[in-house]
Amino acid sequence: MSKFNSDVQGVLQRILKEKQPELLWIVNCRDFSILEIETIHELRDILADELIEKGFDEQDNINDFGRDLEKLIDVFGDLLP
């Protein structure tokens, strides 16, 4: 998983473990280009929901967790045609 650092990888692992454990295999995937478009959309939806729930502080400013989520959303979004 060379597209992001181990902290961001850990974020993805924690979220998938809680929200969609059947997708945990993606955390160790070395080639995201093998992902089906439906899977990419599902991942981005999960991450976007998490961003809305936990990615902003009380003043609606993005926090560090939210920035990590945005990185993940962008990585998977870049795979879409």
Secondary structure, 3 states (H helix, E strand, C coil): CCCCCHHHHHHHHHHHHHHCHHHHHHHHCCCHHHCCHHHHHHHHHHHHHHHHHHCECCCCCECHHHHHHHHHHHHHHCCCC
